[in-house]
Amino acid sequence: MKRLAVFVSGGGSNFRSIHDKMLSGEIPGEVVLLVTNNTECAAADYAREHRIEVVKYPDAEMTPAMLAEKLQAANCDYIILAGYIKLVPAEVVRAFSGKTLNIHPGPLPDFGGKGYYGIRVHEAVLASGRKYSAATVHIVDEVYDRGPILAAVKVPVFEGDTPQNLASRVLKQEHRLYPAVVGALCRDEIAWEFDGSPKIEPSLKLD
Ligand code: GRF
């Protein structure tokens, strides 16, 4: 069983989509820590209901080094970012180099980086006139949304789409993609190349 820390800030629907598959035994892993900047968010309530320890970060009591130590002391194998709106401190990114994943609600690298979050991603995709958006899972490094892409699912853009329509269509795909990638990770189905870039087994293809 792999041990995961999940970082969230809001509703945590991606977190729950992964946790559901752990509860049903489809993902051989467990969430051992939930890190959040907002301990009142729905995802934190859900974690407490499931007896998952909730850690507040950023917090006056917790330095970046203390957070990295906490994650290591909990023997976390991977960090899963699922709608965490704060910057993950460099100490943590370094301590879990190549072992921190994020999901982004749009195609990367074109619609990622500073300012591309939430509804803004979907507005930008619609404004660009592209025919497809995407849900994208990538490895986190020290630059926002720039780490190597592990997997992405294309999401069609329809005539007359609003950012909200597109957002909900992308989110549906996120709920398929993220558990699939985390499952592959927990089953050691992702082979890591020498240069640190991952190689996905064909079984992970969703469509
Ligand atoms: C998702 O759209 C994800 O792509 C982005 O933040 C959102 C989190 O949504 N990183 P939820 O809290 O999982 O519902």
Boltz pocket constraint, residues with backbone or C-beta under 6 A from the ligand:
constraints:
  - pocket:
      binder: B
      contacts: [[A, 8], [A, 10], [A, 11], [A, 12], [A, 13], [A, 14], [A, 15], [A, 81], [A, 82], [A, 83], [A, 84], [A, 103], [A, 104], [A, 105], [A, 171], [A, 174]]
      max_distance: 6.0
